[in-house]
Amino acid sequence: MRQNFPIVGLQQLVDTPNHPHVRARALAPSVQVMLPPLPTGQFQLPRFTIPTQPGGAHWSADHYWSVAPVLIEFHNIIVHSAAGIICAGGQVIANTLHQANQQDEGWALQPDGIAELDLTEPMVGLPGRHLSLLTGNAANYYHWMLDGLGRLAAIDAAEIAGLDGMLHPDCTLPMQRDGVRRLGLTLPAQAVTHGTSFWVETLVVPWSVVGDHVPHPAIAPFFANFVSRHPPAAAPGLYPRRLYIDRRSSPNRKLVNETQLIATLAGHGFVAIQPENLTLSAQIALFANAEIIVAPHGAALTSILFCRPGTVLIELHMNSWVLWNFRRLAAIIGLRYDCVVGQDDQPADAPATDWPHPFTWTVDIADVLAAVAHGLQAIA
C-alpha cells in the first residue's frame, strides 16, 4: 500500500522537547584528529585544482574534527526496507533516505518534498528494544562496514545487554554474513528484505560514527576487536607484504594506464589483488599482514581498518574526485599515508560536474614510484 509522508530532518526531531517518538543521548564527544603530512603528495597536489571531498576539506589541512556519535531511540515507529527508512509520527526522517535506492527500497520522492513509501500490509510487529544495523547501499563494502556494522563502535556491552533483538539487511552477500558473525552478538536477529515494513516498539540506532566522512576514533579499537575474534593466519610467506588493489573490473573512474602500473609495481614485489573476489576473512588476512599498499580510491580500501599501525598506504586519486575519507581513517588507525593525484581525460573547457565517476584518468607512474620509494624507506 503506497502512502505519502512529509519529510523531516532528524535533528529537528531530536531538538523537539519531549518528542513522543524520538530521544537522543550523546555517546562520545567530537574529537580533534591530527593528520600527518603527505610525504610526496604535498609536492604533487599543487599541480592540480581539485574539488576535494567532503566540501571544505583541503589537502593541506593538519587536522579535522570528528563526528560526535549519539544513540537515538525511536519509539512506536515504522521501519521500512533493508535501508532502514524510518517513519516517526507520520513523518519520514530524511537522514534515513541517504543511500537508499528508490527502486530497491520501494520509495519515491514527490516534487513537493513528500516521500511515498510502498508499505507492506499486514505489517509485522516487533515489541521490545531492537538494535538496527539497517543502512542504505548495504551491498557496498564501505557503507556496510562503516555505516552498518561500524555504528556499534561507540556503544558498550551494557547497552547491548538491554536489547531484545536486532534488525539487519537480508545478508545475501558472504561479506555481510561474515561481518554479522564477527560481531559476536547473540541477539535474536530479524533479516529485513527490500520493500518489507515493520512496526517496532523501540528501535535503537547508534548514529553513525563516520558522519560526513569525519570518522570518530572509536572505530579503531572496534575493528581491532573485530579482527581479534577471528585472527588471520600469520604464517611467513602466506600473504604478500606489498599489495596493489586492482580496480580494472570497476566501471567507475577507469585508470587508463592501470595495467602498465601493475606491471611496473610487480617489478618491485607488489602483488595485484581484486578484493571483491575474496572472502572477508581473506581480505582481513591480506590487509593485516601487509606492509605497504598502493590503491586507486575505492570502497575496497575500507579494509585498511584491518591494517597494523605503521602500514604504508599510498592512495591514487583522480584530480576531479579527491575524497579524503581513507586519509582520515588512516590517521585514526595509525597508518603512514601518502597520495598521488592523476589527471582526468576531460577537456580544460569542459563544464564542471559533481558526478565525475564516468571519467577516465591517467596517473604518472614516476610519481607512484617516488611515493613507493619513500614509503619503503620509512618502514625499512
Protein Blocks (a to p, Z undefined) as FASTA:
>chain_A
ZZddddddfklmmmpghiakbccddfbdcddddddddfklmmmmmmpccddddehiafkb
cbdcdddddddddehiadehjkopaceehiacfklmgopafklnopaddfkopacddddd
dddddedjdddfbdehklbmklmmmmmmmmmmmpcfklmmmpgbdcddddfbfklmmmmm
mnopabdcddddehiacddfbacddddfklnoiacfklmmmmmmmmmmmccdfbehkacf
bdcddfklpcghpafklmmmmmmmmmnopacddfklpcfklmmmmmmmpcbdcddddfkl
mmmmmpcehiacdddddfklccfklmmmmmmnopacdddddddfbdfklccdfblklpcc
dddfklmmmmmmmmmmmmZZ
